[in-house]
Amino acid sequence: MARRPLTERSAQGWNQQPGRRMGGSQKRVYGKGSTASSRAVLSEQFLDENEVDQQNVQGGHGKAVSPLSSSLSSALSYTLSLEDGAKHVSPAPAGSVSEKGKEVQNLLVVDSTAATYISPLLAECDKPKGLYDFLTWAEKAAKTFKVTKVAEGSYGEVFKLEKKDMPSERSVPTPEHGQQAQGSSIFKLIPLRPKSSKSAKQTSLESLVREVQMLKLMDPVPGFARFKGLKVLRGSYPPSFGEAYYYHKARRPSDSQNPRPSTYRDKQLWALIEMDDAGEDLENLKSPSVYQIFDIFWLTCCALSYGEEEAAFEHRDLHIGNICIKPTTTRSSTTKTPANTLPDANLPPTTSFGRSSLNVTIIDYTLSRATTATSSSSSNEASSPNSSKSSSAPPVTTKPSIIYTPLPPNSSIFTQSTSRHPVPNPTLQRQNSTYRAMLRHAQSVEARSRAEDPSRENRKRDMWQRFMPRTNALWLAALLWTLLRRFEQGAERGGGSKSVGSGGNDDAGEEGRERLVLAGLRSLLDLLDGEEMLDSAGAVVLAAIERGLLQRRDWDGVRACLDGDADSGSCSATK
């Protein structure tokens, strides 16, 4: 389905309910390899035909089982019975699993109490829906994959799993646009708060369920994290993950604040969320070039505008740690240091977008808000495909639901202060002021809504349920401010990236073009921080085009890059 040009949509249209929503069979596929089913799930690849006798393990309807992922579903014979309130785990029929398959059964544990508690989270898992033994799963994974800790957050740790037989990172070519990097995945390891606990150091079940639902919902939308799967684990920290934790702590002690692995006992519950590797977050981009700022900002803005349209999406926490960048073409000599990528000197001088060879992914939807799609299906769709009888039952309609996180006015994100820091941190101050601006806007929207509709039902509604896309515009302003400040700091240190040709010779025309782009970005920041309240990411695009701060040629390139258009010349400028 062709996407209408943005300028053909009214500005008011962006402020109302989303037009086309994601969900069910109505999901659109963008580019190559963008659906979850087309992406290899690394957490299952170490369970292959070497461990499961394919002659003895059969899938549904008598078909042979795929050795990559379906074999896991069949060979691990315990299946959690959610129909009975997830109160027991039942084994598969005797004789249906080979001797080697029985060894794989050890991955799942029987714990009826835990199964009952985590049943809402297990419902979000792919088959088999069960509780995995963390130590056993990690031991098998360590035989095939190298485990590296790459980051951490208040929710838990972030690890990368890479195949041990992959070439060294320097020799791995950057994938062409539309292709997925093979051989590695990112895993968020999140400790689940026990039912009887209120510890702030572990995540609640409700919060985890919301995050997984949000990941699934936003997965097909360009510019958002690619979700691969979810596993629920039980057990203490395995050695491979513990070693990765301590190696990271030794190298980056200031970035290792979470509890030590020894803190967790053998009955600890975990959520392991697998996603595509989206690259490095913007915290690592210390001295961005002008063209990197241009590309990052407009790719982020475009992704948010898609989210607004498709799912009434607000991020509500889009600081630079929640935006990842990654080289997208072979023009970059490394996949590790995106700040060193140089613009293509052969691009037309009238084009600004695509000169950084970067693409953007928005991550971490802990505080986000979105609306699920309305879907309908008839009862015969759920019947056996081998059945010759058709049902005349009326279609079953699923009402849209809102995924959101309540944010009381006294939440720490609204009350925290940087005054206690020994050294002023303007970036953190801007981030905190954005949280508070978001709260003021939400309270203003709530007050107007109650005045217009004083009904009891409207008064009882949590204000954070409402679709208020101006919050996206507020975070876009904070993003642009932060990137421009880092550019200016880099220029003062003499470390800012310069737009030079591939031969290294200064190009006066290119430097003049860079100054024009920089001036446009500064004018855009004045617009975002000005009195005119742009009320969505889509409205930011419209205002920028109307004022000549964004050329239509560049906007077409941004959309083609995110949509994965193979004919658009990757994420480089359209010629």
C-alpha positions as CSV (number, residue, x, y, z in Angstrom):
1,M,0.0,0.0,0.0
2,A,1.5,3.3,-1.1
3,R,2.1,5.9,1.6
4,R,0.5,9.2,0.9
5,P,3.0,12.1,0.8
6,L,3.1,13.9,4.2
7,T,2.2,17.3,2.6
8,E,-1.1,15.8,1.4
9,R,-2.2,15.1,5.0
10,S,-3.7,18.0,6.9
11,A,-1.9,19.2,10.0
12,Q,-5.0,18.5,12.0
13,G,-5.0,14.9,10.8
14,W,-1.8,14.2,12.8
15,N,-3.4,15.4,16.0
16,Q,-6.4,13.1,15.9
17,Q,-6.6,9.3,16.1
18,P,-4.2,7.4,14.0
19,G,-5.2,6.5,10.5
20,R,-3.9,3.0,9.8
21,R,-3.0,1.1,12.9
22,M,-0.8,-1.9,13.3
23,G,-2.2,-5.2,14.4
24,G,-3.4,-8.6,13.3
25,S,-3.5,-9.3,9.6
26,Q,-3.5,-5.6,8.8
27,K,0.2,-5.2,9.6
28,R,2.2,-3.8,6.8
29,V,5.6,-5.1,5.9
30,Y,8.3,-2.5,5.4
31,G,11.4,-3.5,3.4
32,K,13.2,-6.8,3.5
33,G,13.5,-9.0,6.6
34,S,11.3,-6.7,8.7
35,T,8.9,-9.2,10.1
36,A,9.6,-11.2,13.2
37,S,9.0,-14.5,11.4
38,S,11.8,-13.8,8.9
39,R,14.5,-13.1,11.4
40,A,16.5,-16.0,12.8
41,V,16.1,-16.3,16.6
42,L,19.6,-16.8,18.0
43,S,18.3,-18.1,21.4
44,E,17.1,-21.2,19.6
45,Q,19.9,-21.8,17.1
46,F,22.0,-23.9,19.4
47,L,19.2,-26.5,19.6
48,D,19.5,-28.0,16.1
49,E,19.4,-31.3,14.5
50,N,22.5,-32.4,16.4
51,E,20.5,-32.4,19.6
52,V,17.0,-33.4,18.3
53,D,16.4,-36.6,16.4
54,Q,14.2,-35.3,13.6
55,Q,13.0,-38.8,12.6
56,N,11.3,-39.2,16.0
57,V,10.1,-35.6,16.6
58,Q,7.1,-34.6,14.5
59,G,5.4,-31.2,14.2
60,G,1.8,-30.5,13.7
61,H,-0.2,-32.3,11.0
62,G,2.5,-34.9,10.4
63,K,5.1,-32.4,9.0
64,A,8.8,-32.6,9.7
65,V,10.1,-30.1,12.2
66,S,12.4,-27.3,11.1
67,P,15.8,-27.8,12.8
68,L,16.1,-24.0,13.5
69,S,13.2,-23.1,15.6
70,S,10.2,-25.4,15.3
71,S,12.4,-28.3,16.6
72,L,12.6,-26.4,19.9
73,S,8.9,-26.3,20.2
74,S,8.6,-30.1,19.6
75,A,11.6,-31.4,21.3
76,L,11.0,-29.6,24.6
77,S,8.1,-31.7,25.5
78,Y,6.8,-29.9,28.5
79,T,4.1,-27.4,27.6
80,L,2.5,-24.9,30.0
81,S,-1.2,-25.3,30.2
82,L,-2.6,-21.8,30.2
83,E,-6.2,-23.0,29.8
84,D,-6.1,-24.3,33.4
85,G,-4.8,-21.0,34.8
86,A,-1.2,-22.1,34.2
87,K,-1.3,-24.3,37.3
88,H,0.6,-27.2,35.9
89,V,3.1,-28.3,33.3
90,S,2.2,-31.4,31.3
91,P,4.7,-33.7,29.5
92,A,4.2,-34.8,25.9
93,P,2.9,-38.2,25.1
94,A,5.4,-41.1,25.8
95,G,7.5,-42.2,22.9
96,S,7.1,-38.9,21.0
97,V,10.6,-37.7,21.9
98,S,13.9,-39.3,21.1
99,E,16.7,-40.0,23.7
100,K,18.5,-36.8,22.5
101,G,15.3,-34.9,22.7
102,K,14.8,-36.0,26.3
103,E,18.1,-34.3,27.2
104,V,16.7,-31.0,25.9
105,Q,13.6,-31.4,28.2
106,N,15.9,-30.3,31.0
107,L,15.7,-26.8,29.7
108,L,12.2,-26.5,31.2
109,V,11.5,-26.7,34.9
110,V,8.2,-27.6,36.7
111,D,7.2,-24.9,39.2
112,S,3.4,-24.5,39.5
113,T,3.6,-21.6,41.8
114,A,5.9,-19.6,39.5
115,A,3.9,-20.7,36.5
116,T,0.7,-19.3,38.0
117,Y,2.3,-16.0,38.8
118,I,4.0,-15.4,35.5
119,S,1.1,-16.7,33.3
120,P,0.4,-13.2,31.8
121,L,4.1,-13.0,30.7
122,L,4.1,-16.6,29.4
123,A,1.1,-15.8,27.3
124,E,3.3,-13.3,25.4
125,C,6.0,-16.0,24.7
126,D,6.2,-18.1,21.5
127,K,5.8,-21.8,21.9
128,P,6.8,-23.7,23.9
129,K,5.3,-21.5,26.7
130,G,7.3,-22.7,29.6
131,L,9.7,-21.7,32.4
132,Y,13.3,-22.3,31.3
133,D,16.2,-23.3,33.6
134,F,18.6,-20.3,33.3
135,L,21.8,-22.3,34.0
136,T,21.0,-25.1,31.6
137,W,19.9,-22.8,28.8
138,A,23.0,-20.5,29.2
139,E,25.3,-23.5,29.3
140,K,24.1,-24.7,26.0
141,A,24.1,-21.2,24.5
142,A,27.7,-20.7,25.6
143,K,28.9,-23.6,23.5
144,T,27.8,-21.7,20.4
145,F,27.8,-18.0,21.3
146,K,30.1,-15.5,22.9
147,V,28.3,-13.5,25.6
148,T,29.2,-9.8,26.0
149,K,27.6,-7.3,28.2
150,V,27.2,-4.0,26.3
151,A,25.1,-1.8,28.6
152,E,22.8,-1.7,31.5
153,G,19.7,0.2,32.7
154,S,17.5,0.5,35.7
155,Y,15.6,-2.5,34.4
156,G,18.6,-4.8,34.1
157,E,21.4,-5.8,31.8
158,V,21.9,-5.7,28.0
159,F,24.0,-8.5,26.5
160,K,25.1,-9.3,23.0
161,L,25.3,-13.0,21.8
162,E,27.5,-13.6,18.8
163,K,28.3,-16.8,17.1
164,K,31.8,-17.9,18.0
165,D,32.7,-18.9,14.4
166,M,31.9,-15.3,13.1
167,P,34.8,-13.4,11.5
168,S,36.4,-10.7,13.6
169,E,34.4,-7.4,13.8
170,R,36.8,-5.4,11.7
171,S,36.5,-7.8,8.8
172,V,32.7,-8.0,8.8
173,P,31.2,-5.9,6.0
174,T,28.4,-3.5,6.9
175,P,25.1,-4.9,5.6
176,E,23.5,-3.2,2.7
177,H,20.3,-1.4,3.5
178,G,17.3,-3.8,3.7
179,Q,19.5,-6.6,5.0
180,Q,19.7,-7.8,8.5
181,A,23.1,-8.4,10.2
182,Q,23.5,-12.1,10.8
183,G,25.1,-13.9,13.7
184,S,24.3,-11.6,16.7
185,S,21.4,-10.5,18.8
186,I,20.8,-8.1,21.7
187,F,19.3,-9.6,24.8
188,K,17.7,-7.6,27.7
189,L,18.0,-9.6,30.9
190,I,15.4,-8.3,33.3
191,P,15.0,-9.6,36.9
192,L,11.4,-10.1,37.7
193,R,10.1,-8.8,41.0
194,P,8.7,-11.6,43.2
195,K,5.0,-11.5,43.9
196,S,5.4,-10.7,47.5
197,S,8.1,-8.0,47.0
198,K,8.0,-4.3,46.3
199,S,11.7,-3.9,45.5
200,A,12.4,-1.0,43.2
201,K,15.6,-2.8,41.9
202,Q,13.5,-5.4,40.1
203,T,10.8,-5.0,37.5
204,S,7.1,-5.7,38.1
205,L,5.2,-8.3,36.1
206,E,2.8,-5.7,34.8
207,S,5.5,-3.5,33.5
208,L,7.2,-6.4,31.7
209,V,4.0,-7.5,30.1
210,R,3.4,-3.9,28.9
211,E,7.0,-3.7,27.4
212,V,6.7,-6.9,25.5
213,Q,3.3,-6.0,24.1
214,M,4.7,-2.6,23.0
215,L,7.7,-4.3,21.4
216,K,5.3,-6.6,19.4
217,L,3.1,-3.7,18.4
218,M,5.8,-1.4,17.2
219,D,8.0,-4.2,15.6
220,P,6.7,-3.7,12.0
221,V,7.0,0.1,12.2
222,P,10.1,1.5,10.5
223,G,12.6,3.0,12.8
224,F,11.6,0.9,15.8
225,A,13.3,-2.0,17.5
226,R,13.0,-5.4,15.8
227,F,11.5,-7.9,18.3
228,K,12.7,-11.5,18.0
229,G,11.3,-13.3,21.0
230,L,10.8,-13.7,24.7
231,K,11.8,-16.4,27.2
232,V,11.1,-16.6,30.9
233,L,13.9,-18.1,33.0
234,R,14.5,-19.3,36.5
235,G,17.8,-19.6,38.3
236,S,20.9,-17.8,39.5
237,Y,23.3,-16.0,37.3
238,P,25.0,-18.5,34.9
239,P,28.9,-18.3,34.6
240,S,28.9,-17.1,31.0
241,F,26.7,-14.1,31.8
242,G,28.5,-13.5,35.1
243,E,31.9,-13.3,33.4
244,A,30.5,-10.9,30.9
245,Y,29.1,-8.8,33.7
246,Y,32.4,-8.5,35.6
247,Y,34.5,-7.9,32.4
248,H,32.2,-4.9,31.6
249,K,32.4,-3.7,35.2
250,A,36.2,-3.8,35.1
251,R,36.3,-1.8,31.9
252,R,33.5,0.7,32.7
253,P,33.0,0.8,36.4
254,S,31.0,4.0,36.3
255,D,28.5,2.4,34.0
256,S,28.0,-0.7,36.2
257,Q,25.7,0.2,39.0
258,N,23.3,-2.7,39.0
259,P,23.4,-5.5,41.7
260,R,26.2,-8.1,41.4
261,P,25.3,-11.5,40.0
262,S,25.8,-13.1,43.4
263,T,22.8,-11.1,44.6
264,Y,20.4,-13.4,42.8
265,R,19.4,-16.9,44.1
266,D,18.4,-20.1,42.4
267,K,14.6,-19.3,42.3
268,Q,15.1,-15.8,40.7
269,L,12.7,-15.3,37.8
270,W,14.0,-13.4,34.7
271,A,12.6,-12.1,31.4
272,L,15.0,-12.5,28.4
273,I,13.9,-10.3,25.5
274,E,15.7,-10.8,22.2
275,M,16.0,-8.1,19.6
276,D,18.0,-7.3,16.5
277,D,21.3,-5.5,17.1
278,A,20.5,-1.8,16.5
279,G,24.1,-0.5,17.0
280,E,25.3,2.0,19.6
281,D,23.2,4.5,21.4
282,L,23.8,8.2,20.9
283,E,25.6,8.5,24.3
284,N,28.6,7.2,22.3
285,L,28.4,9.9,19.6
286,K,30.5,12.6,21.4
287,S,31.3,14.9,18.4
288,P,28.7,14.5,15.7
289,S,29.1,16.1,12.3
290,V,26.4,18.4,10.9
291,Y,25.2,15.8,8.5
292,Q,25.0,13.2,11.2
293,I,22.8,15.5,13.2
294,F,20.6,16.2,10.2
295,D,20.2,12.5,9.4
296,I,19.7,11.3,13.0
297,F,17.1,14.0,13.7
298,W,15.0,13.5,10.7
299,L,15.1,9.8,10.8
300,T,14.0,9.9,14.4
301,C,11.3,12.4,13.5
302,C,10.1,10.3,10.6
303,A,9.9,7.1,12.8
304,L,7.9,8.9,15.4
305,S,5.5,10.3,12.8
306,Y,5.0,6.7,11.6
307,G,4.4,5.6,15.1
308,E,1.8,8.4,15.7
309,E,0.0,7.5,12.5
310,E,0.1,3.7,12.9
311,A,-0.4,3.2,16.7
312,A,-1.1,6.6,18.3
313,F,2.4,6.2,19.7
314,E,4.2,8.5,22.2
315,H,7.7,7.5,23.5
316,R,7.7,9.8,26.5
317,D,11.4,9.1,27.4
318,L,13.3,9.7,24.2
319,H,16.7,10.8,25.6
320,I,19.9,10.0,23.7
321,G,20.3,6.7,25.4
322,N,17.1,5.5,23.8
323,I,18.1,6.1,20.2
324,C,20.6,3.8,18.5
325,I,22.6,4.4,15.3
326,K,24.2,2.0,12.9
327,P,26.1,2.3,9.6
328,T,23.9,1.2,6.7
329,T,26.2,1.1,3.7
330,T,29.7,-0.2,2.8
331,R,31.0,3.3,2.6
332,S,31.7,3.1,6.3
333,S,35.0,1.3,7.1
334,T,33.8,0.1,10.5
335,T,30.7,-1.0,12.3
336,K,32.0,0.0,15.7
337,T,32.6,3.8,15.5
338,P,29.7,5.5,13.6
339,A,31.0,8.9,14.6
340,N,33.9,8.4,12.2
341,T,31.8,7.9,9.1
342,L,32.3,10.5,6.4
343,P,29.9,11.9,3.9
344,D,29.9,10.8,0.3
345,A,31.7,13.4,-1.7
346,N,29.8,12.4,-4.9
347,L,26.3,13.3,-3.7
348,P,24.6,16.2,-5.3
349,P,25.1,19.5,-3.5
350,T,21.4,20.2,-3.3
351,T,20.9,17.2,-1.0
352,S,21.5,17.1,2.7
353,F,20.1,13.8,3.8
354,G,22.1,10.5,3.6
355,R,25.6,11.9,4.0
356,S,26.3,10.2,7.3
357,S,25.5,6.6,6.2
358,L,23.6,6.1,9.4
359,N,20.3,4.6,10.2
360,V,18.3,5.1,13.5
361,T,16.4,2.8,15.8
362,I,14.2,3.9,18.6
363,I,14.3,1.6,21.7
364,D,13.1,1.2,25.2
365,Y,9.3,1.7,25.5
366,T,9.1,1.6,29.3
367,L,7.1,4.8,29.6
368,S,5.6,4.8,26.1
369,R,1.9,4.9,25.1
370,A,0.3,3.3,22.1
371,T,-3.1,2.0,20.9
372,T,-3.5,-1.5,19.6
373,A,-5.5,-2.1,16.4
374,T,-9.1,-3.1,16.1
375,S,-9.1,-6.6,14.5
376,S,-11.8,-9.0,13.6
377,S,-11.8,-12.7,12.7
378,S,-14.4,-15.4,12.2
379,S,-14.4,-18.5,14.3
380,N,-13.6,-20.7,11.3
381,E,-10.2,-18.9,11.0
382,A,-9.2,-20.6,14.2
383,S,-10.5,-24.0,13.1
384,S,-8.3,-26.8,11.8
385,P,-7.0,-26.1,8.2
386,N,-7.8,-29.7,7.4
387,S,-11.5,-29.2,8.2
388,S,-13.8,-29.2,5.2
389,K,-16.6,-27.6,7.2
390,S,-17.0,-23.8,7.2
391,S,-18.5,-21.8,10.0
392,S,-21.2,-19.3,9.6
393,A,-20.5,-17.7,13.0
394,P,-20.3,-13.9,13.0
395,P,-16.9,-12.4,13.2
396,V,-15.3,-11.8,16.5
397,T,-14.2,-8.2,16.9
398,T,-11.3,-7.2,19.3
399,K,-11.7,-3.7,20.6
400,P,-8.6,-1.4,20.6
401,S,-6.7,-1.2,23.8
402,I,-4.3,1.3,25.2
403,I,-0.8,0.3,26.4
404,Y,0.6,2.9,28.7
405,T,2.5,3.5,32.0
406,P,0.8,5.6,34.7
407,L,3.1,8.5,35.8
408,P,2.0,10.2,39.0
409,P,3.0,13.8,39.3
410,N,5.3,12.9,42.2
411,S,7.3,10.4,40.1
412,S,11.0,10.7,40.4
413,I,11.4,11.7,36.7
414,F,9.4,14.9,37.4
415,T,11.0,15.8,40.7
416,Q,14.6,14.9,40.2
417,S,17.2,17.7,40.3
418,T,20.7,18.1,39.1
419,S,21.6,20.7,41.7
420,R,23.4,18.0,43.8
421,H,25.8,17.2,41.0
422,P,29.3,18.7,41.7
423,V,29.6,19.6,38.0
424,P,26.6,21.1,36.2
425,N,25.3,18.8,33.5
426,P,23.3,20.8,30.9
427,T,22.3,17.7,29.0
428,L,20.8,16.2,32.1
429,Q,19.1,19.5,33.0
430,R,17.5,19.6,29.5
431,Q,16.3,16.1,29.9
432,N,14.8,16.8,33.3
433,S,13.1,20.0,32.0
434,T,11.6,17.9,29.2
435,Y,10.0,15.5,31.7
436,R,8.5,18.4,33.5
437,A,7.3,20.1,30.3
438,M,5.7,16.8,29.4
439,L,3.8,16.7,32.7
440,R,2.6,20.3,32.3
441,H,1.3,19.5,28.9
442,A,-0.5,16.4,30.1
443,Q,-2.1,18.3,33.0
444,S,-3.2,21.0,30.6
445,V,-4.8,18.5,28.2
446,E,-6.5,16.8,31.2
447,A,-7.9,20.1,32.5
448,R,-9.4,21.0,29.0
449,S,-10.8,17.5,28.6
450,R,-12.6,17.6,32.0
451,A,-14.0,21.0,31.3
452,E,-15.4,19.8,28.0
453,D,-16.6,16.4,29.4
454,P,-17.3,16.5,33.1
455,S,-18.7,13.0,33.1
456,R,-17.6,10.6,35.9
457,E,-16.1,8.2,33.3
458,N,-13.9,10.9,31.9
459,R,-12.8,12.1,35.3
460,K,-11.8,8.6,36.3
461,R,-9.6,8.1,33.3
462,D,-5.9,8.3,33.8
463,M,-4.5,11.3,31.9
464,W,-1.6,9.3,30.6
465,Q,-4.0,7.1,28.7
466,R,-4.7,10.0,26.4
467,F,-3.0,10.4,23.0
468,M,-0.9,13.6,23.4
469,P,1.7,13.5,20.6
470,R,3.1,16.9,21.6
471,T,5.3,14.9,23.9
472,N,7.1,13.6,20.9
473,A,7.8,17.1,19.7
474,L,9.2,18.0,23.1
475,W,11.6,15.1,23.0
476,L,12.6,16.0,19.4
477,A,13.5,19.5,20.6
478,A,15.6,18.0,23.4
479,L,17.3,15.6,20.9
480,L,18.3,18.4,18.5
481,W,19.5,20.7,21.4
482,T,21.7,17.9,22.7
483,L,23.2,17.0,19.3
484,L,23.9,20.6,18.4
485,R,25.6,21.2,21.8
486,R,27.8,18.2,21.3
487,F,28.7,19.5,17.8
488,E,29.7,22.9,19.3
489,Q,31.7,21.2,22.1
490,G,33.5,19.1,19.5
491,A,34.3,22.2,17.4
492,E,35.7,24.0,20.4
493,R,37.9,21.0,21.2
494,G,38.9,20.7,17.5
495,G,37.4,17.2,17.3
496,G,34.3,17.8,15.4
497,S,33.8,15.8,12.2
498,K,34.3,17.8,9.0
499,S,32.6,17.4,5.7
500,V,35.6,16.6,3.4
501,G,35.9,14.6,0.2
502,S,37.0,11.0,0.1
503,G,40.5,12.2,-1.0
504,G,40.9,14.4,2.0
505,N,41.1,17.8,0.2
506,D,39.1,20.7,1.5
507,D,36.1,21.6,-0.6
508,A,35.0,25.2,-0.2
509,G,31.6,24.5,-1.8
510,E,31.0,21.6,0.6
511,E,32.0,23.6,3.6
512,G,29.5,26.3,2.5
513,R,26.8,23.7,2.2
514,E,27.6,22.5,5.7
515,R,27.2,26.0,7.1
516,L,23.8,26.3,5.4
517,V,22.7,23.0,6.9
518,L,24.0,24.0,10.3
519,A,22.1,27.3,10.1
520,G,18.9,25.4,9.2
521,L,19.3,23.1,12.1
522,R,19.7,26.1,14.5
523,S,16.6,27.7,13.0
524,L,14.7,24.5,13.4
525,L,15.7,24.4,17.1
526,D,14.4,28.0,17.5
527,L,11.1,26.8,16.0
528,L,10.9,23.8,18.3
529,D,11.6,25.9,21.4
530,G,9.5,28.8,20.3
531,E,6.1,30.0,21.3
532,E,4.4,28.1,18.4
533,M,3.5,24.7,20.0
534,L,4.1,22.0,17.5
535,D,1.8,19.2,18.7
536,S,3.3,16.1,17.1
537,A,6.3,14.7,15.2
538,G,4.2,15.0,12.0
539,A,3.5,18.6,12.7
540,V,7.3,19.2,13.1
541,V,7.8,17.9,9.5
542,L,5.0,20.0,8.1
543,A,6.3,23.2,9.8
544,A,9.9,22.5,8.6
545,I,8.8,22.0,5.0
546,E,6.6,25.1,5.0
547,R,9.5,27.2,6.3
548,G,12.1,25.8,4.0
549,L,14.0,24.1,6.8
550,L,13.5,20.6,5.2
551,Q,13.5,20.1,1.4
552,R,11.0,17.7,0.0
553,R,13.9,15.8,-1.7
554,D,15.5,15.2,1.6
555,W,12.2,14.1,3.2
556,D,11.6,11.6,0.4
557,G,15.1,10.2,1.1
558,V,14.3,9.9,4.9
559,R,11.1,8.0,4.2
560,A,12.7,5.7,1.6
561,C,15.6,4.9,4.0
562,L,13.3,3.9,6.9
563,D,10.8,2.1,4.6
564,G,13.7,-0.1,3.3
565,D,13.3,0.9,-0.3
566,A,16.0,-1.1,-2.0
567,D,15.9,1.2,-5.1
568,S,16.5,4.3,-3.1
569,G,20.3,4.0,-3.0
570,S,20.3,2.7,0.6
571,C,20.2,5.5,3.2
572,S,22.3,7.8,1.1
573,A,20.9,10.8,-0.6
574,T,18.6,10.3,-3.6
575,K,20.3,11.4,-6.8
